[in-house]
């Protein structure tokens, strides 16, 4: 429980950093009594609709802890990968807690807190495929979630190669 409270406290301290110019600052959130937090709409175990019809997952739990520590109501806003930044920029949410990696392009428009969860990213293929680097993916079909760091990086990498 101490670790979860520590994560929530760290996320709470990052709140002013995460809120961009178009978003509510901490005083506005406290005054309104509600924090609007974007969470993954279907990316278990981080966020997905559960059997009870409520969203659940790691990111949802972190969002609940932040709202609890702030003493405000939580409005969960389920988002896809492609909606995360636009929802911040258009003031539909105050925070995004939705498995989003930082990169220089994203940092041009939004602020990032320190990482709150470890995340493994890898390539999986049939055993007859030998993949030891990104270059080995050339000519293959690659499935991934649109708008993710992996999507952005692989698209840029292969665009530079003219593929």
C-alpha positions in Angstrom: 0.0 0.0 0.0 2.9 2.3 0.8 4.2 1.9 -2.8 0.7 2.8 -4.3 0.5 5.9 -2.0 4.0 6.9 -3.1 3.0 6.6 -6.7 -0.1 8.7 -6.1 1.9 11.3 -4.2 4.4 11.6 -7.0 1.7 11.8 -9.6 0.0 14.5 -7.5 3.2 16.5 -7.3 3.4 16.3 -11.1 -0.1 17.6 -11.6 0.9 21.2 -12.3 3.6 20.0 -14.8 1.1 17.7 -16.6 -1.5 20.4 -17.1 -0.8 22.3 -20.3 -1.8 25.9 -21.0 -5.3 24.8 -22.2 -6.0 22.7 -19.1 -7.1 23.4 -15.6 -4.5 24.1 -13.1 -4.6 22.6 -9.6 -6.5 25.5 -8.1 -9.2 25.2 -10.8 -9.5 21.5 -10.2 -9.8 22.0 -6.4 -12.4 24.7 -7.0 -14.5 22.7 -9.4 -14.3 19.6 -7.1 -13.6 17.3 -10.1 -10.5 16.1 -11.9 -11.0 14.8 -15.5 -8.4 12.1 -16.2 -8.0 10.2 -19.5 -7.4 6.5 -19.2 -7.1 3.8 -21.8 -10.4 2.6 -23.2 -9.3 -0.9 -24.1 -5.7 -1.6 -23.1 -5.8 -4.2 -20.3 -4.2 -4.4 -17.8 -3.8 -0.6 -17.8 -7.4 0.4 -18.6 -10.4 -1.4 -20.1 -14.1 -1.9 -19.5 -14.5 -4.6 -16.9 -17.2 -7.2 -16.4 -19.2 -4.9 -14.1 -19.4 -2.2 -16.8 -16.9 0.0 -15.0 -13.4 0.9 -16.2 -10.6 -0.9 -14.4 -6.9 -1.4 -14.5 -3.6 0.0 -13.3 -4.0 3.5 -14.9 -7.6 3.7 -13.6 -6.3 2.8 -10.1 -3.6 5.6 -10.2 -6.3 8.0 -11.4 -8.5 7.1 -8.4 -5.6 7.6 -6.0 -4.9 11.1 -7.4 -8.6 12.1 -7.1 -8.7 10.7 -3.6 -5.5 12.5 -2.5 -6.8 15.8 -4.0 -10.2 15.2 -2.2 -12.1 15.7 -5.5 -14.5 13.6 -7.6 -12.9 11.7 -10.5 -14.3 11.8 -14.0 -12.7 9.0 -16.0 -12.5 9.8 -19.7 -11.8 6.6 -21.7 -9.5 7.4 -24.7 -7.7 5.7 -27.6 -4.0 6.2 -28.2 -4.7 8.8 -30.8 -7.1 10.8 -28.6 -4.7 11.3 -25.6 -2.9 14.5 -26.7 -5.9 16.1 -28.6 -8.0 15.7 -25.4 -5.4 17.5 -23.4 -5.0 20.3 -26.0 -8.7 20.9 -26.3 -9.3 20.9 -22.5 -11.5 17.8 -22.5 -9.2 16.3 -19.7 -6.9 17.7 -17.1 -4.5 14.8 -17.1 -3.7 11.7 -19.2 -2.8 8.5 -17.4 -2.7 6.2 -20.4 0.5 4.4 -21.1 2.1 7.2 -23.1 5.8 7.4 -23.6 7.6 10.7 -23.8 9.4 11.7 -27.0 10.7 15.0 -28.3 7.7 15.5 -30.7 5.1 15.0 -28.0 7.1 17.2 -25.6 6.6 20.1 -28.0 2.9 20.3 -27.0 2.5 18.6 -23.6 4.5 18.1 -20.4 5.4 14.7 -18.9 5.8 13.5 -15.3 8.3 11.0 -14.4 7.4 7.4 -15.4 4.9 5.8 -13.0 5.0 2.3 -14.4 7.6 0.0 -16.1 6.5 -1.0 -19.6 8.0 -3.7 -21.9 7.9 -3.2 -25.6 9.0 -6.0 -27.9 8.5 -7.7 -31.2 6.9 -11.1 -31.4 7.1 -13.3 -34.5 7.0 -16.9 -35.8 9.9 -18.9 -34.6 11.3 -19.1 -38.2 11.8 -15.3 -38.2 15.0 -13.9 -36.9 14.5 -10.4 -35.4 17.3 -8.9 -33.5 16.9 -5.2 -34.6 14.4 -2.8 -36.0 16.1 -3.2 -39.4 15.0 -6.9 -39.4 11.4 -5.7 -39.6 11.9 -4.3 -43.1 9.5 -5.9 -45.6 7.4 -7.4 -42.8 3.8 -6.5 -41.8 3.9 -5.1 -38.3 0.9 -4.8 -36.1 0.8 -2.2 -33.3 -1.5 0.3 -31.7 -1.9 3.5 -33.7 -0.6 6.7 -32.1 1.7 4.9 -29.7 5.4 5.6 -29.3 6.2 2.4 -31.2 4.0 3.5 -34.1 5.5 7.0 -34.2 9.1 5.7 -34.0 8.7 2.8 -36.5 6.9 5.0 -39.0 9.6 7.7 -38.8 12.4 5.0 -39.0 11.0 3.4 -42.1 10.0 6.7 -43.7 13.7 7.7 -43.5 14.5 4.5 -45.4 11.9 5.2 -48.0 9.7 2.3 -47.0 
